Amino acid sequence: QVQPVESGGGLVQPGGSLRLSCAASGRVFRRNPMGWYRQAPGKVREYVAAISNDGSTNYADFVKGRFTISRDNDQNTVSLEMNNLNPGDTAVYLCNALPDIWTTSWVLGSWGRGTQVTVSS
């Protein structure tokens, strides 16, 4: 089964920015809303943001005003622009397809490996 491929993570200082990218060419990813999730060590995976095929968005409260999700349907990519990062944002970030941007508790596709984001001074 096709898996998304996440990239763009790294080490950044508090207050810094990163832009993550998700390449997802499988049919389930092309035809459905897409979302970003994250999983910190010892914690459950949590929802971050979602975007529909027409560009409607939904964000978790803890990222509102700091993160921006976007997608390029021609390139089959979904991006997450992250600003004003803090140590609490440290996690592996993953993307997946969703039933809709408000139904975030389950996903439609396979999980990729994710990309590690570490926020530390």
Phi, psi and chi 1 to 4 in degrees:
 res  aa     phi    psi   chi1   chi2   chi3   chi4
   1 GLN       -  140.3 -167.2  169.2    4.8      -
   2 VAL   -68.0  136.9  177.2      -      -      -
   3 GLN  -115.2  147.6  -65.2  176.5  -30.9      -
   4 PRO   -71.4  157.5   24.4  -31.2      -      -
   5 VAL  -122.8  114.5  177.9      -      -      -
   6 GLU   -96.1  147.4  -59.4   90.1  -11.1      -
   7 SER  -153.5  169.9   61.4      -      -      -
   8 GLY   104.2   -4.6      -      -      -      -
   9 GLY   -72.2  174.7      -      -      -      -
  10 GLY   166.5 -168.7      -      -      -      -
  11 LEU   -98.1  129.1  173.6   63.9      -      -
  12 VAL  -140.2  149.2   63.4      -      -      -
  13 GLN   -79.0  156.3  -67.8 -173.7  -18.4      -
  14 PRO   -54.5  136.8  -28.4   36.4      -      -
  15 GLY    90.4   -9.3      -      -      -      -
  16 GLY   -82.6 -176.4      -      -      -      -
  17 SER  -132.6  154.0  -60.3      -      -      -
  18 LEU  -146.1  154.1  -79.9  174.7      -      -
  19 ARG  -123.6  117.1 -176.5  178.4  177.8   88.0
  20 LEU   -95.6  151.5  -53.1 -177.8      -      -
  21 SER  -131.9  145.2 -177.4      -      -      -
  22 CYS  -127.4  118.4  166.2      -      -      -
  23 ALA   -98.4  117.9      -      -      -      -
  24 ALA  -140.4   96.7      -      -      -      -
  25 SER   -97.0   -7.4   59.1      -      -      -
  26 GLY   -67.4  156.4      -      -      -      -
  27 ARG   -56.8  -42.9 -176.8  175.2  179.5  176.7
  28 VAL   -63.5  -30.2   66.7      -      -      -
  29 PHE   -81.2  -36.5  -55.1  114.9      -      -
  30 ARG   -68.6  -34.3  -65.0 -162.9  -49.8  -90.1
  31 ARG   -96.4   -5.1  -65.6 -168.3  170.4 -166.8
  32 ASN  -126.7  163.4  -71.0  -73.1      -      -
  33 PRO   -57.6  153.3  -24.5   33.3      -      -
  34 MET  -122.3  148.8  -70.2  -69.8  -67.3      -
  35 GLY  -138.0  156.9      -      -      -      -
  36 TRP  -106.9  141.7  -77.7   95.7      -      -
  37 TYR  -130.1  167.3  -68.1   75.6      -      -
  38 ARG  -145.8  153.7   68.9 -174.6 -172.0 -175.1
  39 GLN  -139.1  117.3 -173.3  164.0   16.3      -
  40 ALA   -91.2  157.4      -      -      -      -
  41 PRO   -55.5  129.3  -26.0   35.0      -      -
  42 GLY    76.2    4.9      -      -      -      -
  43 LYS  -120.2  161.2  -65.1 -173.5  177.2 -178.9
  44 VAL   -77.2  155.9  -61.8      -      -      -
  45 ARG   -65.5  137.7 -174.0  177.6  -63.5  144.1
  46 GLU  -128.8  151.0   62.6 -179.1   -7.6      -
  47 TYR   -74.3  144.1  161.9   75.1      -      -
  48 VAL  -118.1  -55.6  174.8      -      -      -
  49 ALA  -161.8  157.6      -      -      -      -
  50 ALA  -143.8  155.0      -      -      -      -
  51 ILE  -143.4  136.9 -173.4  166.8      -      -
  52 SER   -84.5  176.1   66.5      -      -      -
  53 ASN   -67.5  -26.1  -68.4   74.6      -      -
  54 ASP   -95.6    6.1   65.8    1.4      -      -
  55 GLY    97.8    0.4      -      -      -      -
  56 SER   -67.0  144.4  -62.4      -      -      -
  57 THR  -128.4  160.6   58.6      -      -      -
  58 ASN  -146.6  137.3  177.9   33.1      -      -
  59 TYR  -128.0  147.3  -65.3   92.9      -      -
  60 ALA   -66.7  147.9      -      -      -      -
  61 ASP   -57.6  -34.8  -72.4  -17.6      -      -
  62 PHE   -75.2   -5.8   56.8   81.4      -      -
  63 VAL  -117.9   -3.4  -57.9      -      -      -
  64 LYS   -58.6  130.8  -76.0 -177.9  179.2  177.5
  65 GLY    86.6  -11.2      -      -      -      -
  66 ARG  -114.2  -37.3  -60.7 -168.3  -61.0  127.1
  67 PHE  -109.6  148.1  -68.0    8.8      -      -
  68 THR  -133.7  124.8  -57.2      -      -      -
  69 ILE   -99.8  143.5 -171.0  171.4      -      -
  70 SER  -147.8  165.0   60.2      -      -      -
  71 ARG  -145.4  150.2   70.7 -172.3  -65.9  168.7
  72 ASP  -118.2  102.3 -175.8  -30.1      -      -
  73 ASN   -67.8  -29.3  -68.0  -31.0      -      -
  74 ASP   -70.1  -35.8  -68.0  -26.7      -      -
  75 GLN   -93.9   -4.6  -61.5  -66.6  -36.8      -
  76 ASN    56.3   46.3  -62.1  -39.7      -      -
  77 THR  -128.9  151.5   58.6      -      -      -
  78 VAL  -128.8  133.0 -179.3      -      -      -
  79 SER  -117.5  156.8  -62.0      -      -      -
  80 LEU  -134.5  109.0 -173.6   67.6      -      -
  81 GLU   -87.9  121.9 -178.1   75.8   30.0      -
  82 MET  -119.3  122.0  -54.1 -173.3  -63.2      -
  83 ASN  -120.3  161.2  -62.2  -48.6      -      -
  84 ASN    50.5   50.2 -165.9   20.7      -      -
  85 LEU   -69.6  148.6  -72.9  161.2      -      -
  86 ASN  -131.6  165.9   60.3   65.2      -      -
  87 PRO   -56.2  -27.7  -30.3   37.6      -      -
  88 GLY   -67.1  -12.7      -      -      -      -
  89 ASP   -86.9   -3.7  -64.9  -43.9      -      -
  90 THR   -63.7  124.1  -64.8      -      -      -
  91 ALA  -179.4  170.5      -      -      -      -
  92 VAL   -88.9  127.7  174.3      -      -      -
  93 TYR  -102.3  132.3  -75.1   71.1      -      -
  94 LEU  -131.7  156.7  -50.4  102.5      -      -
  95 CYS  -123.5  158.4   62.5      -      -      -
  96 ASN  -165.8  167.1 -147.4  -42.0      -      -
  97 ALA   -85.8  146.9      -      -      -      -
  98 LEU  -122.4  157.7  -54.3  174.6      -      -
  99 PRO   -63.6  -41.4  -20.4   32.1      -      -
 100 ASP  -161.1  170.8   60.8   69.9      -      -
 101 ILE   -73.5  -10.3   63.0  171.2      -      -
 102 TRP  -101.8  -12.0  -52.7  105.7      -      -
 103 THR  -102.7   94.0  -56.1      -      -      -
 104 THR  -111.5    0.2   60.9      -      -      -
 105 SER   -83.0  -11.6   58.9      -      -      -
 106 TRP  -145.2  157.8   55.9  -75.1      -      -
 107 VAL  -124.6  166.2  -62.5      -      -      -
 108 LEU  -101.1  -21.8  -59.2  175.6      -      -
 109 GLY  -116.2 -173.6      -      -      -      -
 110 SER   -81.8  153.8  -62.5      -      -      -
 111 TRP   -86.0  143.1  -68.8  104.7      -      -
 112 GLY   -89.8 -165.2      -      -      -      -
 113 ARG   -82.8  -20.7  -66.5 -174.9  174.5 -176.4
 114 GLY    82.5  176.5      -      -      -      -
 115 THR  -133.3  132.9 -174.5      -      -      -
 116 GLN   -80.7  128.8  176.0   69.8   47.1      -
 117 VAL  -116.3  123.9  171.8      -      -      -
 118 THR  -124.2  122.3  -57.5      -      -      -
 119 VAL  -110.9  111.9 -175.6      -      -      -
 120 SER  -158.8  147.8  175.2      -      -      -
 121 SER   -93.2      -   55.4      -      -      -
